[in-house]
Amino acid sequence: MGKVITLFKLLPKKHQIIVSILLLFVTASLFFPSEPAQASKNADEPSTHAETGERYQLPLAFRTPTAPSNDSGNPDTELGTRVPGAIVEPKIEEPLAPQAKDSDKLHQTVEHFEVEKGDTLAALFQRANLSSRDVYEITQLPLAKKNLLKIMPGEELVIAKDAEGQLTELSYRIDAVSTLFIRRDGEGYREDVQVKEVELRTQFAQASIKSNFWNAAVDAGLTASQIMELATLFGWDIDFALDLREGDTFALIYEQQFADGEFLKNGAILAAEFINQGDRYTAVRFSDGNYYSESGQSMRKAFLRSPVDFKYVSSNFNPKRLHPVTGQVKAHRGVDYVAAIGTPIKAAGRGRVIEAGYNQFNGNYVFIKHNETYTTKYLHLNKRKVKKGDTVKQGQVVGTLGKTGRVTGAHLHYEFIVNGVHRNPRTVDLPKAESIAAADKAKFTLISQDLMAKLQHNKQLQVAMTP
């Protein structure tokens, strides 16, 4: 610095003045920068305050998505196009609070355990390396106690454990739509049942009888329970062992249950039609769960046409029949139904047991008085299931088929008595039960017309599609 001052003193007076002025200018420029420099500096440091009416380029995370406009010809309405003078206010979403269970899942292990023969919950938990305390605490939960203590072979438990091997979650499928979940939280275990929403769809089926009703129904895609339900519906009017003929037809609409698009099971029959030897019979399900003909007449009669599921009739009602044991003419005042020993015998109608006992001719027998007009008798039973004085419902089992008494083989001898006179059980007119209530007639008619129209439409489609 001393050398600089010495050189300065050696300069002529005029030069010293010029250098002094230059030094003053440089010094002033350092302390007072120009406006462009200030602006440049501010551009590198974004302000934390937004000015009203100004547009700012926002970070991507804070932008609100804008739906594309249908008016693609307007440059001011296209996606991403700025509108001059618009005020942009950043919409900042609060971040979701972190959930412990989600972060824990990153460290969970999930295993599937199939219930084996002889397994208990304790044995399965032991196989899963869980403690007896876990078993105890979980079985104190009402739903777990109800369901997990009766697990069956082939069922499955899904068990999740944390990094320390502690149980965090258990799931058990109760049925096709219900799953039991048990989760551990800070206060212990909690449980709940999640139920899938069941969707109802309708399905159509029809068939023509070639050899027998069962085979035709199976070919139509019906299950065993549906076949029996259909036979029960029309069993009041049609004897399925004796009345069916080749060429008879049936058609039905029934419900199917689905959950998450997966088929669960078949539901109720909604409408059905059976044509037997040219006679047409119909059945429509009403909201009360009962079935009526399409016109509203009850499908249910006061009496069953036959009280047993039989193989064949060995002897019909015949006033001049020769007795198979004595060889003498003796009126056969009933119908003999042949079936396997032990086949259930059902009460043909509601009534009171007036006799139940045994003798050498009838074997084990049961007599039922239904009212002042009707009485039915059941003979040659293997075992009696009711006693004198009992009140029975229609369809209730009163005994099992056998060969007790004076018989040549196992069968049920069934008699139907009207006002003290024996009548043929297979041909007697059976009194009908009550039809649809007058208050429900209009509602039923709408349901019946809709379902029967759909059934006929589907029948026509099937005919049109048949090659």
Residue, then its C-alpha position, 0 to 999 in steps of 0.5 A: m500500500g505504501k508503494v501505491i501512495t509513493l507512486f501517486k505522489l510522483l504523478p503530475k498534479k493533473h493526473q492525481i485529480i483524475v485518479s482521485i475522481l475514478l476512485l470515488f466513482v468505483t467506490a460509489s458503484l460498490f455501495f449503490p448497485s444499479e436497478p437491473a442488478q437488484a432485479s437479477k438478485n431478486a430473481d434468484e431468491p423467490s419471494t415468500h409473498a404473492e402479489t395480488g393479480e400476479r401469476y406465479q409458476l407453481p411447483l407441480a405438487f401444488r397445482t390443481p388438475t384441470a379437466p379438459s374443455n369440450d371447446s378445443g377451438n378456444p385457446d384460452t380454455e384448452l388444458g394448460t393454457r393461461v388466462p390473462g389476469a387470472i389469479v392463481e391461489p395455490k391449493i395445498e393439501e394437508p398430508l394424510a397422517p401416517q397410519a401405524k397399521d399401514s407402516d406395520k404391514l411393511h414388516q408383516t408376514v402373512e401365512h395361510f393355515e388349512v385346518e387339518k383333521g383333528d385340529t383345534l384352534a389351540a393346535l393350529f395356533q401352535r403350528a403357527n408359533l403363537s402362544s396359548r395366551d393368544v388363544y385365550e384372549i381371542t376366544q374371549l371375543p364373542l364372534a371368535k368364540k362362536n366361530l373359531l371353536k368349531i373350525m372344520p377340516g378344509e377351512e382356512l385361517v389367514i394369520a399375519k404377524d409383525a417383525e417380532g412374531q406377534l399376532t396382528e391380524l387373523s381372518y376366517r371365512i365363515d361362509a361365502v359372503s361373511t368373513l371374520f376379522i380379528r385385529r390387535d390394537g393398543e387395547g388388545y384384540r377387536e373383531d368384526v364381520q365383513v359381509k359381501e353384498v349379494e347380487l340376485r340374478t334370474q336364470f331360466a331352465q326348461a326340459s322335455i321328459k324322455s325317460n323320467f323327470w329326474n334325468a330331464a331335470v338334471d339335463a336342464g341343469l337343475t340341482a337335486s334340491q331344485i328337483m325336489e322343490l319343483a316336485t313338491l310344488f306340483g306334487w299336490d296335482i301331479d303324481f310324479a311316480l305314476d302320472l308323468r308321460e314321455g313328452d311332458t314338459f316343464a319350465l321355470i325361472y329361479e334366482q341365483q346369488f352372486a357376490d363380487g361376480e362369483f356364483l354362490k348358490n341357487g335361490a328360490i324358484l320364482a315361477a314355474e310351469f308343468i304340462n302333464q298329459g296336456d294339462r297345464y299347471t303353474a306356480v308363482r312365488f309371492s312375497d309371503g314365501n308361498y306359491y300360488s297358481e298364476s291366477g292366485q289359487s293356492m298351490r297347497k292343498a289341504f292334503l298331500r296326494s301321496p304320503v310317501d316317496f315311493k317306487y311304485v304302487s303294488s296294489n290300487f284301490n279295488p273293491k273286488r280285489l282277491h286278497p294275496v294271502t287268503g285268496q278270498v275276494k276282499a275289498h282293497r280300500g286303499v293304495d299300497y305304495v312300495a318303497a324301501i324299509g325305513t322310508p319316512i311316512k308323512a301325515a297327508g294333512r293337519g290333524r289329531v292322532i286318534e289311534a296308534g298301535y299294533n295288531q296282527f293284521n295291520g302291524n304298526y298303524v296310525f289313524i289321523k282325524h283331520n276334521e269331521t269330514y276327513t280321516t287317513k290311515y297308515l298301516h304296516l309301519n316299521k316304526r311309529k313316530v307319534k302316539k294317540g292324542d298327538t296333533v300333527k302338521q301336514g308333512q310331519v313324519v308319523g312313522t317309517l315304512g315296513k312290513t309288519g302285520r299280514v303282508t307279503g312284502a314291505h309297503l305302506h297301505y294308505e286309506f283316505i276316508v270321506n264322511g266315513v266312506h273309503r275313497n281312492p286316494r289317487t283320484v279323490d278331489l282334494p280340498k284346496a287351501e286358502s288362495i291369495a288374500a283379496a288385499d294382495k290380489a292386485k299386487f300378486t297379479l302384477i308379479s304373476q303377469d310379469l314372471m309368466a310373460k318372462l317365462q313364455h318369452n324364454k320358452q320362445l327363445q329356446v325354441a327359436m335357438t333349437p336347430 
